[in-house]
Amino acid sequence: MIEQQIQDFLRYLQVERNASSHTLRNYEADIRAFTAFLAVEQGMDDASLADINRADGISLRNHLAALKRQGLAKNSQARHLTALRSFLRYLIREEDIAQNPAELTASPKKDRHLPQFLYYDEVDALLQAPDTSLAGLRDKAILEMLYGCGLRVFELVSLDIGSVDMSVGYVVVFGKGAKERISPLGAAALDSLLAYLKARKEGGQSTQKNSALFLNLRGGRLTDRSIRNIVDKYIQKAALTKHLSPHGLRHSFATHLLENGADLRSVQELLGHASISSTQIYTHVTRSHMKEVYDKTHPRA
């Protein structure tokens, strides 16, 4: 019974909520972790025999306590609870259960870490690192778009050639929840993209509008992991001391905009944040950066 409920819920997320593959994987893992815990709590050896109707607030709190003992970060604990709230809410809608104990369970307070970003000279070194081969031109265009548009990795790999208006200089992005936004394409990113597409056409790879914007060497769409490997490669090549994920270029995009006078609301729109509270963390980053500059340069600091 519980297995069918999980599969139905995942189908609902995919079809009705248009959830990303990343969200589906995380939610499924979180729900299965809870059902396995619930089965043990109910004295069963098989997680598929867990009775979700017997889950209550105590079960949820015990599960979160177990996750904490395992050393899981507060943010991950909170994500587990969010996944369970959504799952149980769905089961109420389907009239499989009568109440949702997760609604009354307090979420662990999330840790707020300042996002890591690159300084201007570091970004410049990174963007200069790729060579002029087809792969190098592709990688440069990827780095320019991550930094120049502030894209999430899944947004970048989902782009088709037709997503980009080369004449006007913007890209149509589908973010979380398939929410559409228009992102300006800076001159440097556009030039890099045009150079890559020209070389790609000369190399015999498709440049039709419905083709993936970024291809691997076999002609397939790049994956999230491929983008992480590409960024790691050029971080090392540029001899940068920071360990930066692709998301760090998005952080750099937002931080540099605010440092140069962009207003918070505009940055929120450019990032595709549903809430401005998600964008406000970058104001802390810029303050921290200003303090660091002051401490390093002012004679009376």
Helices and strands as residue ranges (DSSP letters): H 2-15, H 21-41, G 47-49, G 52-54, H 57-69, H 74-93, G 101-104, H 120-127, H 134-149, H 153-158, G 161-163, E 164-165, E 170-174, G 176-178, E 180-184, H 187-202, H 224-237, H 247-259, H 264-271, H 276-279, H 281-297
